[in-house]
Every structure is written in C-alpha cells, then in structure tokens.
C-alpha cells in the first residue's frame, strides 16, 4: 500500500539565511536534522546549525575546532594550504591532514519554537554547544525523548577521537546537564524510547563495523540511561533496495496499539538517503515486526535534491498529535523541512 506523505507547502521551514551566526564574521551553512518535541503547547525543535568562518584565502582549507584549554573554551579556526601534499579534500564536509580528518564546519544546537508547527521563531544564539574534548569538532543530530517529566537528549559528539554518542538531560530545553558519552566511537543514531520497557530504559543505535559486518541497527537497554548493555542486532540493510548501503535510527519511537513505531533512514549504494517506517514489538522493542518495503519519503523536491549534500532526507524528530504524524527532517544537509502523514496509514502499509 502506498502511503501519502504530504510535504509542507512552507518548506523549507528553516534555512541558513534565517539563523544568526554565533561568531562575528562567520556564516551559517546548514540548518538541518532537528530533534523535535512538544513543550508548553508549542512545537520545539533543537536544530543542528553548522557554521564556519567566512571564506578567506581560497588557497586554504579551514577547520573550526574547539580549544578546550582556553578559558572559557573557544572555537578557533585551523588553516591548511590546499597545495600541501598531505591535505586531502574528501568532499565539502571534510578533509584530512597527515591522516587526521577535520570538518569544514562546526555544529551546535539552536532552539526554534512554533505554535502551528510550520512557522518558527529561532533563538539568536546557540542553545547547546560543544564544551568538552570529545565535542571539539561539534555536537550534532539531537533526538529528544520526554521521559518521567524531563527531556532526554541524545546527540552525536564529534572530535579527533571519533564519532560518539552522548546524552544530556533538561527540564526546560534551556539548561542541560551533560551525562557524558554513552556509546563510544563509532556509534550514532541513538534514539531512546520515551518510557521504560520491562523496568529498563531502551534504545536503538547504529554501530559501524570496520572489518566484519555492516551498517546494522542494534537494540540495548539500561537501568539508568548511562550504562547500556544486552546489545542485540535489530536489523540489517537489504540488498537491492532503497536501503542497501546503510540504515540507521531516525526519530524517537512512539507507542501505538500495534507496537513501537519509528521513522528511520536508509541509503542506497549511491548515498541517496530516504526515510522508512519501522514497527517493533510493544513488549520487546528489540524485535522487528515489520518495516517499509519502499520509502515513505525520498529526495524529490528541489530543496532535497540540491544543497550542501544533495539527495538527502534525514530525520531526528517527529511529533505525534492524534493520528497526525509530523516528520521534521533535514533536506540536503542544508534545510529544515516538514511533512505530515497518517499514523494509521503508516501502520496499514506495514501490515
């Protein structure tokens, strides 16, 4: 059964031009992959904001890196000559120097609020920024779960030591308590369920196999949100499909009468990123009941096909109101967009 997913006519909802850089002389190059939740009657997004110093010497590549030794910690650009034989430009997002990979931008999280879920007021400064050695290349891709009267935020923490997943908690989405790294490199796309299952917290995550194995999704549980164990494989990419290259978590799962439903991402061998639906057992979120045979949302609109990294739709957050599921997603690693679909239609497509 084909599912009708309706893009918002207001798309893109948030663009780099709407966001004030956090440093004078810098430019915002991406606003994407927001975590989403409801707070005091508003839709609240934590938007990933990627920024960098404005282009200077075209003969140089620049990596903004957090200097934790300064007081307070400051982001300082590191410059390398393009003609240096040890500089290898990989794509617009990163380059390497003497074997060390650097990012061409650094990301922080910025709060955006909306009464109607389509027109957002964006904070003028960062809400949550890099602050530790393990975040020196930035903080990215937040996912927000409301659990027991507080918000639990998982996010990607990037540094020269690798790509890890960290966790923070907050009651107001303003003041955050860092709880540290919960999954060591390279592990990302971690989404925590909004309630305990069998007395424990539960999450889906995606480890990266370097020698044996692939880009599989896994499940784990925890007594305290910090110490995670009982890891088991959830599912793998499927050859010859829209998700043949890799899969990974997307939005925070939510409970339905048929089980836990979540929107996840998959990419094919050409790195075309699409979104699908995953249904897991209500009593055992580590057991898959069904998943999308075809994408729910594929990059087709101009703002999804072209951008900082084209042919990408990627979600970290959804909002459920009755039968209406709003998917907030990053398009082309540059914009925040929205689309709406019926929960029941999604479930029927998985039957």
DRENLUM-200798 format. One line per 8 residues: number of its first residue (from 1); their letters; for each residue x, y, z of C-alpha. Coordinates in steps of 0.5 Angstrom, whole numbers. Layout:
BEGIN
NUM) A) X,Y,Z | ...
***
This chain:
BEGIN
1) XXXXXXXX) 0,0,0 | 3,7,-2 | 3,12,4 | 1,19,2 | 6,24,6 | 5,31,5 | 11,36,5 | 9,43,8
9) XXXXXXXX) 8,48,3 | 12,53,7 | 18,48,6 | 24,50,7 | 22,52,14 | 29,54,17 | 34,56,12 | 42,58,14
17) XXXXXXXX) 40,65,12 | 35,66,18 | 40,64,23 | 45,69,26 | 52,66,27 | 55,65,34 | 61,69,32 | 62,75,28
25) XXXXXXXX) 65,74,21 | 62,67,21 | 57,64,16 | 52,59,17 | 52,54,12 | 47,49,15 | 41,48,19 | 38,41,19
33) XXXXXXXX) 37,35,23 | 33,38,28 | 30,34,35 | 23,35,36 | 18,35,42 | 12,39,45 | 13,44,50 | 8,48,54
41) XXXXXXXX) 4,48,47 | 9,49,42 | 13,45,38 | 20,46,40 | 26,44,35 | 33,43,37 | 36,45,30 | 43,43,28
49) XXXXXXXX) 47,49,26 | 53,48,22 | 57,54,21 | 64,56,19 | 69,63,18 | 67,66,12 | 71,65,6 | 78,68,6
57) XXXXXXXX) 84,65,3 | 82,61,-3 | 89,57,-3 | 87,55,4 | 82,50,8 | 80,52,15 | 77,47,20 | 74,51,26
65) XXXXXXXX) 76,47,33 | 74,48,40 | 80,50,44 | 78,47,51 | 85,50,54 | 82,57,53 | 78,60,59 | 72,60,57
73) XXXXXXXX) 73,55,51 | 73,58,45 | 73,55,37 | 79,57,34 | 80,56,26 | 86,52,24 | 88,53,17 | 92,49,12
81) XXXXXXXX) 94,50,5 | 91,46,-1 | 97,45,-4 | 100,42,2 | 101,34,-1 | 99,32,6 | 92,36,5 | 87,31,2
89) XXXXXXXX) 80,34,1 | 75,29,1 | 68,33,0 | 65,39,2 | 64,37,9 | 71,35,11 | 79,34,9 | 85,30,12
97) XXXXXXXX) 92,33,14 | 97,28,16 | 92,23,16 | 87,26,21 | 80,28,19 | 78,35,20 | 71,38,19 | 70,44,15
105) XXXXXXXX) 64,47,20 | 63,46,27 | 56,45,29 | 52,47,35 | 44,46,37 | 39,52,37 | 32,52,40 | 27,54,35
113) XXXXXXXX) 19,55,37 | 13,55,34 | 5,55,35 | 3,52,29 | 9,47,27 | 11,51,21 | 13,58,23 | 19,58,27
121) XXXXXXXX) 22,63,32 | 29,62,32 | 34,64,38 | 39,69,36 | 45,65,40 | 47,57,41 | 43,53,46 | 47,48,47
129) XXXXXXXX) 55,48,44 | 61,44,44 | 64,44,51 | 69,38,52 | 75,35,49 | 70,30,46 | 66,35,43 | 72,39,40
137) XXXXXXXX) 69,38,33 | 62,40,35 | 55,37,37 | 50,34,32 | 44,31,31 | 40,31,37 | 34,27,39 | 29,29,44
145) XXXXXXXX) 25,24,49 | 21,26,54 | 21,21,60 | 19,22,67 | 18,29,67 | 25,31,64 | 27,31,57 | 33,26,55
153) XXXXXXXX) 37,29,49 | 42,24,46 | 47,27,41 | 53,26,37 | 59,29,40 | 65,29,35 | 72,30,36 | 79,28,33
161) XXXXXXXX) 78,22,37 | 72,20,33 | 64,20,33 | 61,18,39 | 54,19,42 | 53,23,49 | 47,24,53 | 44,30,57
169) XXXXXXXX) 38,32,61 | 34,38,61 | 27,40,64 | 26,47,60 | 31,45,54 | 35,51,56 | 39,49,62 | 43,42,60
177) XXXXXXXX) 46,37,65 | 51,33,61 | 51,26,63 | 57,24,58 | 59,19,53 | 54,13,53 | 57,10,46 | 64,10,44
185) XXXXXXXX) 66,11,37 | 64,10,32 | 57,9,34 | 51,14,33 | 44,15,31 | 42,13,38 | 34,14,40 | 32,13,47
193) XXXXXXXX) 25,10,48 | 20,15,52 | 18,10,57 | 21,4,61 | 20,-3,58 | 21,-9,63 | 23,-4,68 | 29,-1,64
201) XXXXXXXX) 30,4,59 | 31,2,52 | 34,5,46 | 36,3,38 | 43,5,36 | 48,4,30 | 55,1,31 | 60,2,25
209) XXXXXXXX) 63,-5,23 | 70,-4,21 | 72,-11,18 | 67,-16,19 | 59,-14,19 | 56,-8,16 | 52,-2,18 | 46,-5,22
217) XXXXXXXX) 42,-2,27 | 42,-5,34 | 38,-5,41 | 40,-4,48 | 37,-3,55 | 40,1,61 | 38,2,69 | 40,9,69
225) XXXXXXXX) 41,12,62 | 48,12,62 | 50,5,63 | 48,1,57 | 48,-7,56 | 45,-13,53 | 46,-11,46 | 43,-15,40
233) XXXXXXXX) 42,-14,33 | 36,-11,31 | 36,-11,23 | 41,-10,17 | 41,-7,10 | 37,-10,5 | 41,-12,-2 | 38,-9,-8
241) XXXXXXXX) 33,-4,-4 | 33,3,-2 | 37,2,4 | 42,-3,1 | 48,2,3 | 46,3,10 | 41,4,15 | 40,8,22
249) XXXXXXXX) 36,11,27 | 32,17,26 | 26,19,30 | 25,17,38 | 20,11,37 | 13,12,40 | 8,7,42 | 2,5,38
257) XXXXXXXX) -3,0,39 | 1,-5,35 | 8,-3,38 | 13,2,37 | 13,6,31 | 19,10,29 | 22,13,22 | 29,11,21
265) XXXXXXXX) 33,13,15 | 37,8,10 | 41,10,4 | 43,6,-2 | 50,5,-6 | 50,12,-9 | 49,15,-2 | 41,17,-3
273) XXXXXXXX) 38,18,3 | 31,16,4 | 26,15,10 | 22,9,12 | 18,6,18 | 20,1,23 | 15,-3,28 | 18,-6,34
281) XXXXXXXX) 14,-11,39 | 11,-7,44 | 14,-11,50 | 20,-12,46 | 23,-6,42 | 29,-11,40 | 24,-15,36 | 22,-12,29
289) XXXXXXXX) 15,-14,27 | 15,-10,20 | 19,-5,16 | 18,-1,10 | 19,-4,3 | 19,2,0 | 21,9,2 | 16,14,6
297) XXXXXXXX) 20,20,4 | 25,20,-2 | 29,26,-4 | 25,29,-10 | 23,36,-8 | 29,41,-11 | 31,43,-4 | 32,36,-2
305) XXXXXXXX) 36,34,-9 | 40,40,-9 | 44,43,-3 | 50,42,1 | 50,35,0 | 44,33,-5 | 39,27,-5 | 39,27,3
313) XXXXXXXX) 33,27,7 | 34,25,14 | 30,26,21 | 32,26,28 | 25,28,31 | 17,27,30 | 11,30,33 | 5,26,34
321) XXXXXXXX) -2,29,35 | -7,24,35 | -7,21,28 | -2,26,25 | 5,25,25 | 9,31,23 | 16,29,21 | 21,34,22
329) XXXXXXXX) 27,33,17 | 34,35,14 | 34,36,7 | 40,36,3 | 44,37,10 | 42,45,9 | 35,46,11 | 30,44,16
337) XXXXXXXX) 23,42,13 | 17,38,15 | 12,33,12 | 5,30,15 | 3,23,15 | -3,19,18 | 0,14,23 | -6,9,21
345) XXXXXXX) -4,10,14 | 4,8,16 | 1,2,20 | -3,-1,15 | 3,0,10 | 7,-5,15 | 1,-10,15
***
